[in-house]
Amino acid sequence: MGLLNQRFENGNVLLTSVDDVLAWGRLSSLWAMQFGLACCAIEMMATGASHYDLDRFGTFFRSSPRQADVMIVAGTVTLKMASRIKTLYDQMAEPRYVLSMGSCANCGGPYWEHGYHVLKGVDRVIPVDVYVPGCPPRPEALMEGLLKLKEKIRKERLILKQTA
Amino acid sequence: MLTEYGRVLIFILVGAGIGAISMVFAWLLRPHRPYPSKNAIYECGESPLGDTRIRFNIRFYVIALVFLIFDVEVVFLFPWAVVYSALGWFAFFEMLVFLAILLVGYAYVWKRGDLEWDKPAPNIPRYERGIGVRETPLTEEELVA
């Protein structure tokens, strides 16, 4: 028996809010920005490849920020790259999300104390939605991070008027 | 009653309609908050320099033309090689004439110097005496201090 088979009462009417439908649409096709910074990117590539198959969660990599919904900051953010990351984040279309992957992107990681060239956490230049710990995180961890991001998007209300 | 072209028209209308509907929905739903950095040209995170319509060196034009001619020559050589044994000496001399004509063009381009490429002459910075570097080795007192 299927998921919807003979489950409907009251004349097959489904009631939901527009925001719920939109959130469902957005979280079901989280296209990621295709760029990697360091060794975390290798794990990210492994997650996207056939063994872990990120595509089954609706996430695959786009090579333009205009088409991307989520930016996976995979790796060490050097000071030189930080301004580029800010630009790339700016150029993504809204609504946009950031997943910080690995210790380096979260807080500077092993470069925390002596890394004169490393940004101490990507959240100093762009707002981060989900932090994935690990050095580097396993592909399962990255997938868990994306699922957490989906939970966050599911609760998001874009159209409903915000009451301050 | 629909003609064959009528079906094509319906196909075009449905295709345009799907595109138009999705664009209208996107226009209705999307947040619209443009700012200069967001609207900037995507240049892999770099700040874009100049225009997208940049000029290429005119010498690329001659190189491209020469490449095109000899590219086509090779394309003609392949079918010629396939039927060569059937056509015999006639085909051999025909191809020789064809190659000779193109060779004249090649010699012309060579003589004109279009195949020569100016090597870049970088201006390598040189160390000049007495700027920022001391000329004498450190003395004993300075080493101790």
Contacts between the chains, C-beta under 8 A, distances in Angstrom:
chain1	res1	chain2	res2	distance
A	22	B	29	6.5
A	64	B	42	6.1
A	65	B	42	6.2
A	66	B	42	6.7
A	83	B	45	8.0
A	84	B	44	7.7
A	84	B	45	3.3
A	84	B	46	6.9
A	85	B	45	7.0
A	87	B	37	6.5
A	87	B	40	7.3
A	87	B	45	4.9
A	87	B	46	7.7
A	87	B	47	7.2
A	88	B	45	4.7
A	90	B	35	7.6
A	90	B	37	4.0
A	90	B	38	5.0
A	90	B	40	7.6
A	91	B	37	7.3
A	91	B	38	6.0
A	91	B	40	6.6
A	91	B	42	5.5
A	93	B	30	7.5
A	94	B	30	7.4
A	94	B	31	4.6
A	94	B	33	6.3
A	95	B	31	6.5
A	158	B	29	7.8
A	158	B	31	6.9
A	159	B	29	7.4
